[in-house]
Amino acid sequence: MGKRKKYHVTPTDEGWKVKAEASSRASSTHKTKAEAITRAKELAKAQRLGQVIIHKMDGTIQTEYTYGEDPYPPEG
C-alpha cells in the first residue's frame, strides 16, 4: 500500500490555508475554517489514499479524516 497524501488545514493572519504535507506552497487559502476544510476534503478524496489534518488556532491537531483504502485490511 502506498503513502497517504496529507493535507493540513492551518490558520494564517488572513484566514485559513490548505497545504499538502512536504509542499512549499499552500494549495488554497480561505476566509473561513469551514471553507478550508471543505476544500481539503475534496483534495484528499481525489487521492487513492488521502488524509485531512485539521489544526486549531494554537497549532495543535483538532481532528483527522482519512479517505481511500482501509489501512487495516480484514484478517483471514
Beta strands, then each sheet from edge to edge (+ up, - down):
strand 1: 5-11
strand 2: 16-20
strand 3: 28-30
strand 4: 49-55
strand 5: 61-68
sheet 1: 3+ 2- 1+ 4+ 5-
end
